[in-house]
Amino acid sequence: MNKRTFGISLILACMLQNSAVATQRNQVANQIKPAAGTLWTEPKTGMQFVWVPDGCFNMGSNEGEKEERPAHKVCLKGFWMGRYEVTQAQYQQLMRKNPSVFGGTTRLDGHWGEQRLPAEFVQPLDSRNHPVEWVSFDDAEHFARKMGGIAKIKIDLPSEAQWEYACRAGGAHKNYCGQTDGKPDRLAWYEGNSGKNPYEQAGQRTYKMVSHHPVGQLNPNNWGLYDMSGNVAELTQDCFHETYQGAPADGSAWKGGDCRLRVTRGGYWGYSDEGVRAAGRATGGLEYSTGFRVIRSYP
């Protein structure tokens, strides 16, 4: 083989190698995304996530409250969402504390208007698998950043649009975050099934009301997400706006408006069935009814 032939062969070999590398990169870049509802466990923390695929849906409700209007189309990229609300055990593991009122260290005083825990509320015997609560927006973000640092991935709170899209399973669920023929008793802990059982005793109407419940006890939605309706209200990244006029159409968090108030979704165990609807919106922070779940961006 002469020098010229050798040089040509070397160039061709390099071209083939570069082509193979480029093909491999394209295969990685264009790899098929998981199917909706695919389960993934983050290995360092053991937290389970569910794949929420790319898609579009109608967010809000023109038949609901003022803050739920107008209904509008939103298109999102896929992401991983926590299968469950963050539990007290998970929060304790990462943050080395459990601030929860029900099962944790927070003790309330004063009267009902000052968030005192009434005597008719019952403390859980074992709260490790209950959702963490009495966490502020900053507390929840701190947890997400810390988990992301440990796992070497980006962990966030969901945007409001991401939350509702996941709740509705892309549009499969109209009223609540799961299939229901009427009241959401099979998929949501709410006022109707959370232990608030009025009865007559000595001529007085009394009741006992339990707190939130262990995660994952009721039915999930079509994508395998649990407790999206009820149990605890879930913090999102979005600042509160009185309506959806001007809301982002790409699923990103809406950061204008009143950022002292963060939007919570899903309602909590003391709400009526109206309060745990998929379109329902509220604001929340440091309350015994408010918790959160986290997301991971693809991949």
Legacy VTK file of the C-alpha trace (Angstrom):
# vtk DataFile Version 3.0
C-alpha trace
ASCII
DATASET POLYDATA
POINTS 299 float
0.000 0.000 0.000
1.476 3.354 -1.048
1.296 6.506 1.030
-1.547 7.967 -1.006
-3.693 4.853 -0.665
-2.957 4.684 3.053
-3.938 8.340 3.483
-7.233 7.833 1.662
-7.987 4.751 3.766
-7.264 6.686 6.948
-9.570 9.524 5.893
-12.353 7.072 5.034
-11.930 5.311 8.379
-12.193 8.622 10.232
-15.277 9.578 8.242
-16.948 6.268 9.046
-16.064 6.615 12.711
-17.432 10.160 12.856
-20.579 9.022 11.073
-21.068 6.224 13.594
-20.592 8.644 16.496
-23.064 11.089 14.955
-25.590 8.298 14.423
-25.211 7.190 18.035
-25.721 10.745 19.262
-28.832 11.124 17.147
-30.202 7.863 18.495
-29.684 9.083 22.056
-31.168 12.504 21.275
-34.170 10.966 19.550
-34.667 7.976 21.805
-38.269 7.004 22.321
-39.704 8.597 25.435
-41.413 6.382 28.015
-45.070 5.463 27.731
-47.542 7.447 29.829
-47.590 6.141 33.381
-44.161 4.480 33.217
-42.741 4.162 36.729
-39.179 5.195 37.588
-37.489 5.064 40.987
-34.760 7.572 41.784
-32.025 5.271 43.146
-30.443 7.514 45.779
-33.631 8.566 47.557
-35.982 5.771 46.523
-38.645 8.293 45.492
-40.972 7.023 42.778
-41.894 9.054 39.705
-44.462 8.576 36.939
-43.903 9.638 33.326
-46.255 12.384 32.150
-46.022 12.542 28.330
-45.929 15.498 25.954
-49.360 16.804 25.067
-51.990 19.523 25.020
-55.109 19.965 27.132
-57.746 22.507 28.099
-56.781 24.053 31.429
-59.332 25.604 33.757
-63.112 25.624 33.555
-65.546 28.135 32.119
-68.187 26.656 34.428
-66.154 27.095 37.594
-65.101 29.948 39.829
-63.733 33.252 38.525
-60.134 32.202 39.112
-60.659 29.056 37.000
-61.602 31.070 33.903
-61.128 31.300 31.015
-60.474 27.705 30.013
-57.499 27.769 27.646
-55.312 25.413 25.640
-51.890 24.567 27.060
-49.222 22.380 25.410
-46.441 20.876 27.524
-43.289 18.824 27.191
-43.163 15.543 29.071
-41.777 15.280 32.598
-41.532 12.913 35.553
-43.920 13.593 38.433
-43.812 12.256 41.968
-46.107 9.265 42.232
-47.138 10.381 45.713
-47.121 13.520 47.803
-43.807 13.926 49.638
-44.151 11.986 52.868
-43.054 12.911 56.356
-40.463 10.119 56.290
-38.984 11.409 53.015
-38.869 14.970 54.294
-37.298 13.847 57.563
-34.665 11.827 55.693
-33.466 14.792 53.633
-34.126 17.771 55.892
-33.473 16.102 59.265
-36.744 17.432 60.669
-40.484 16.914 60.411
-42.404 20.197 60.749
-45.848 18.612 60.370
-48.665 19.448 62.765
-50.085 15.943 62.396
-47.270 13.634 63.436
-44.436 16.151 63.494
-43.015 18.746 65.876
-45.238 21.790 65.264
-47.653 22.586 68.081
-50.342 25.204 67.568
-51.963 27.458 70.134
-54.511 30.270 70.104
-57.991 29.737 68.679
-59.350 28.326 65.444
-58.802 31.554 63.523
-55.163 31.450 64.588
-54.723 27.893 63.348
-55.108 26.136 66.692
-55.724 22.448 66.241
-59.223 21.775 67.613
-59.751 18.925 70.053
-61.940 17.059 67.585
-58.981 16.473 65.261
-57.176 13.194 65.797
-53.411 12.717 65.611
-52.289 9.722 63.497
-50.603 6.905 65.408
-47.895 6.501 62.751
-47.430 9.408 60.361
-44.294 8.332 58.495
-46.208 7.569 55.297
-48.521 10.569 55.651
-47.815 13.657 53.524
-45.606 16.279 55.113
-47.367 19.592 55.835
-46.736 22.892 57.605
-44.150 23.641 54.912
-43.795 27.012 53.208
-43.087 27.513 49.515
-39.439 28.179 50.407
-39.314 24.981 52.472
-40.642 22.949 49.550
-38.194 24.545 47.114
-35.321 23.880 49.522
-36.315 20.218 49.655
-36.423 20.039 45.840
-32.988 21.644 45.467
-31.471 19.401 48.108
-32.921 16.267 46.551
-31.709 17.389 43.128
-28.209 17.933 44.498
-28.105 14.466 46.031
-29.530 12.748 42.951
-27.582 14.932 40.464
-30.765 15.776 38.560
-33.047 18.809 38.346
-35.944 18.556 40.796
-38.646 21.240 41.016
-42.136 21.899 42.205
-44.590 21.523 39.320
-46.038 24.518 37.568
-49.778 24.908 37.940
-50.271 23.796 34.326
-48.060 20.734 34.797
-50.034 19.835 37.897
-53.452 20.093 36.237
-52.304 18.303 33.072
-50.982 15.414 35.176
-54.115 15.422 37.340
-56.400 15.174 34.325
-54.140 12.536 32.697
-53.970 14.775 29.647
-57.721 15.304 29.527
-59.085 11.878 30.433
-60.499 13.156 33.719
-63.009 16.009 33.659
-64.094 16.634 37.240
-61.505 15.060 39.550
-58.014 13.600 39.287
-59.260 10.132 38.395
-62.289 8.183 37.250
-65.489 8.718 39.192
-69.192 8.286 38.591
-70.175 10.807 41.241
-68.573 11.614 44.570
-64.775 11.158 44.618
-64.707 8.750 47.582
-62.599 6.151 45.761
-59.830 8.505 44.685
-59.703 11.471 47.087
-59.538 12.032 50.834
-61.956 14.896 51.400
-64.661 15.976 53.817
-66.969 13.184 52.712
-64.699 10.286 53.702
-61.990 11.641 56.009
-63.601 10.794 59.312
-65.937 13.746 59.608
-68.951 11.724 60.648
-71.621 13.800 62.425
-73.709 11.926 64.952
-76.067 12.764 67.768
-74.765 12.390 71.296
-76.605 13.662 74.376
-78.654 15.937 72.159
-75.589 17.580 70.607
-74.213 17.251 67.097
-70.585 16.238 67.452
-67.926 14.694 65.250
-64.389 13.463 65.053
-62.216 14.437 62.123
-59.011 12.600 61.380
-56.125 14.321 59.622
-54.569 13.511 56.274
-54.101 9.857 55.388
-51.158 7.670 54.323
-50.367 8.261 50.661
-51.461 5.807 47.990
-54.431 4.210 49.767
-57.117 5.174 47.254
-57.306 4.723 43.489
-54.779 6.495 41.248
-55.664 8.402 38.106
-55.187 6.956 34.602
-51.446 7.631 34.697
-50.857 6.082 38.115
-50.645 9.252 40.224
-52.123 9.035 43.719
-53.865 11.620 45.913
-53.889 14.371 43.304
-57.391 15.204 44.512
-57.572 15.728 48.263
-55.386 14.555 51.173
-53.239 17.722 51.300
-53.322 20.731 49.001
-50.174 20.807 46.864
-47.931 23.802 46.312
-46.992 24.837 42.770
-44.431 27.302 41.433
-47.046 29.779 40.229
-47.806 33.130 41.801
-51.506 33.836 42.257
-53.543 35.609 39.565
-57.264 36.263 39.894
-58.045 34.808 36.447
-56.240 32.966 33.648
-56.210 36.014 31.370
-52.673 36.170 29.953
-51.581 32.803 31.379
-48.675 30.997 29.653
-49.656 28.513 26.947
-46.483 26.408 27.201
-46.976 24.937 30.667
-44.393 27.141 32.354
-44.952 28.670 35.789
-46.702 32.055 35.827
-44.440 34.239 37.934
-46.129 37.656 37.728
-48.986 38.634 40.008
-48.905 38.321 43.781
-45.954 36.085 44.600
-46.648 36.350 48.321
-49.413 33.880 47.520
-48.513 30.633 45.763
-51.162 28.586 44.041
-52.091 25.254 45.595
-53.975 22.560 43.743
-56.050 19.508 44.548
-57.680 20.651 47.766
-57.262 18.865 51.079
-58.953 16.339 53.366
-61.262 18.941 54.943
-62.641 20.332 51.651
-65.982 19.474 50.122
-66.094 17.532 46.863
-66.273 20.885 45.043
-62.953 21.865 46.576
-61.037 18.846 45.265
-62.020 19.243 41.603
-59.318 19.127 38.935
-59.848 22.799 38.043
-60.024 24.051 41.628
-57.456 26.654 42.683
-56.472 28.070 46.042
-53.494 29.699 47.720
-51.524 28.284 50.575
-48.333 28.192 52.538
-47.564 27.400 56.132
-50.717 25.443 56.963
-51.508 21.990 58.282
-53.529 21.370 55.123
-50.724 22.107 52.631
-47.959 19.849 51.323
-46.320 19.244 47.957
-44.974 16.784 45.408
-42.009 17.214 43.080
-41.198 16.751 39.398
-38.118 15.936 37.358
-37.659 17.350 33.870
-36.940 14.878 31.039
-34.801 12.795 30.966
LINES 1 300
299 0 1 2 3 4 5 6 7 8 9 10 11 12 13 14 15 16 17 18 19 20 21 22 23 24 25 26 27 28 29 30 31 32 33 34 35 36 37 38 39 40 41 42 43 44 45 46 47 48 49 50 51 52 53 54 55 56 57 58 59 60 61 62 63 64 65 66 67 68 69 70 71 72 73 74 75 76 77 78 79 80 81 82 83 84 85 86 87 88 89 90 91 92 93 94 95 96 97 98 99 100 101 102 103 104 105 106 107 108 109 110 111 112 113 114 115 116 117 118 119 120 121 122 123 124 125 126 127 128 129 130 131 132 133 134 135 136 137 138 139 140 141 142 143 144 145 146 147 148 149 150 151 152 153 154 155 156 157 158 159 160 161 162 163 164 165 166 167 168 169 170 171 172 173 174 175 176 177 178 179 180 181 182 183 184 185 186 187 188 189 190 191 192 193 194 195 196 197 198 199 200 201 202 203 204 205 206 207 208 209 210 211 212 213 214 215 216 217 218 219 220 221 222 223 224 225 226 227 228 229 230 231 232 233 234 235 236 237 238 239 240 241 242 243 244 245 246 247 248 249 250 251 252 253 254 255 256 257 258 259 260 261 262 263 264 265 266 267 268 269 270 271 272 273 274 275 276 277 278 279 280 281 282 283 284 285 286 287 288 289 290 291 292 293 294 295 296 297 298
